[in-house]
Amino acid sequence: MGFLKEFKAFALKGNVMDMAVGVIIGGAFGKIVTSLVNDILMPPIGMLLGNVDFKDLKVNLAALKDAAVSVVNEGVAPSEPVYWNYGAFIQQVVDFAILAFCVFLLVKFVTRLSNLKKKEEEKPAPAPAPAPEPAPTKEEVLLTEIRDLLKEKK
């Protein structure tokens, strides 16, 4: 029973729940960034490079191997195509760069907010206005009059 209680306490901690929400939102944000790269950024870049779709940029490694082998053995049948998809890699690098930049901006924003909050907490509270002195009691007034009279007699 102790193990289950410990697990429940761990799972319901604020940090774990915040992390779970962050992972879920991060996954959704990653899909948005992937769509931004694949559907918005890469098509114009491909158009500038001569109507190239980056997904189609690849090198047929089997053709290179077959060309080298055919020089040595003329009767060898071509092998199955093996592609080196460097266009997909380029898209993933751009995707990562944008995602990393967005995370950097988010962390910078959150850090700035927390610093502002700390500065507000560090400011000393304004000192309360001093309370007005209470009016003297009847005894104090009489004692003051007696003191003044004694001073006059001297």
C-alpha positions in Angstrom: 0.0 0.0 0.0 2.9 2.4 0.7 4.1 2.2 -2.9 0.6 3.1 -4.3 0.4 6.1 -2.0 3.9 7.3 -3.0 3.0 6.9 -6.7 -0.3 8.8 -6.2 1.5 11.6 -4.4 4.1 11.7 -7.2 1.6 11.6 -10.0 -0.6 14.3 -8.6 2.3 16.8 -7.8 1.9 20.1 -9.6 5.2 19.7 -11.5 4.3 16.3 -13.0 0.9 17.6 -14.2 2.5 20.7 -15.6 5.0 18.6 -17.4 2.3 16.3 -18.9 0.4 19.3 -20.2 3.6 20.7 -21.6 4.4 17.5 -23.5 0.9 17.3 -24.9 0.9 21.0 -26.0 4.5 20.6 -27.3 3.4 17.7 -29.5 0.6 19.7 -31.0 2.9 22.7 -31.4 5.4 20.5 -33.2 2.7 19.5 -35.7 1.9 23.1 -36.3 5.6 23.9 -37.0 5.9 20.9 -39.2 2.9 22.1 -41.3 4.4 25.6 -41.4 7.7 24.2 -42.8 6.2 21.7 -45.2 3.2 23.7 -46.4 4.2 27.3 -46.1 8.0 27.8 -46.1 9.4 25.0 -48.3 7.1 25.4 -51.4 8.3 29.0 -52.1 11.9 28.0 -51.4 11.5 25.1 -53.8 10.0 27.4 -56.4 13.0 29.7 -56.1 15.3 26.7 -56.7 13.5 25.8 -59.9 10.2 24.1 -58.9 11.9 21.6 -56.6 9.9 19.7 -54.1 12.2 19.0 -51.2 10.5 15.7 -50.4 11.6 14.5 -53.8 15.3 15.4 -53.4 17.1 12.1 -53.2 20.0 10.2 -54.6 19.5 6.6 -55.8 22.4 4.8 -54.1 21.6 1.5 -55.9 22.0 3.2 -59.3 25.4 4.4 -58.2 26.4 0.9 -57.0 24.9 -0.7 -60.2 26.9 1.7 -62.4 30.1 0.8 -60.6 29.3 -3.0 -60.6 28.3 -2.9 -64.3 31.7 -1.7 -65.3 33.2 -4.7 -63.6 30.5 -7.4 -64.3 28.4 -6.7 -67.3 25.8 -9.5 -66.6 24.7 -8.3 -63.1 21.0 -7.3 -62.8 20.2 -3.9 -61.2 19.4 -4.1 -57.5 16.4 -2.6 -55.8 16.5 1.2 -55.5 17.9 2.5 -52.3 17.4 6.2 -51.8 19.3 8.8 -49.8 16.5 11.3 -49.0 18.5 14.4 -48.3 15.5 16.6 -49.1 13.5 15.2 -46.2 16.5 15.8 -44.0 16.7 19.4 -45.1 13.0 19.9 -44.2 13.6 18.3 -40.8 16.5 20.6 -40.1 14.4 23.7 -41.0 11.6 22.3 -38.9 13.9 21.8 -35.9 15.4 25.3 -36.3 12.0 27.0 -36.3 10.8 24.9 -33.3 14.0 25.6 -31.4 13.7 29.3 -32.1 10.0 29.3 -30.9 11.0 27.4 -27.7 13.8 29.9 -27.1 11.4 32.8 -27.4 8.9 31.1 -25.1 11.6 30.5 -22.4 12.9 34.0 -22.7 9.3 35.4 -22.3 8.6 33.2 -19.3 11.9 34.2 -17.7 11.2 37.8 -18.2 7.7 37.4 -16.6 9.2 35.6 -13.6 11.9 38.3 -13.2 9.2 41.0 -13.3 7.2 39.1 -10.7 10.3 38.7 -8.5 11.1 42.5 -8.7 7.5 43.3 -7.6 7.9 40.9 -4.7 11.2 42.4 -3.7 9.9 46.0 -3.6 9.4 47.0 0.0 5.9 47.7 0.9 5.1 51.3 1.4 5.4 52.2 5.1 2.1 52.7 6.7 1.3 56.3 7.6 2.0 56.9 11.3 -1.1 56.8 13.4 -2.1 60.2 14.8 -1.3 60.6 18.5 -4.2 59.9 20.7 -5.8 62.8 22.5 -4.5 63.1 26.1 -6.6 61.7 28.8 -8.1 63.9 31.6 -5.4 62.8 34.0 -2.6 63.8 31.5 -4.2 67.2 31.0 -4.4 67.8 34.8 -0.8 66.6 35.4 0.4 68.9 32.6 -1.5 71.9 34.2 0.0 71.1 37.6 3.5 70.9 36.1 3.1 74.2 34.4 1.9 75.9 37.6 4.8 74.5 39.5 7.2 75.9 36.9 5.6 79.4 37.2 6.1 79.4 41.0 9.8 78.9 40.7 
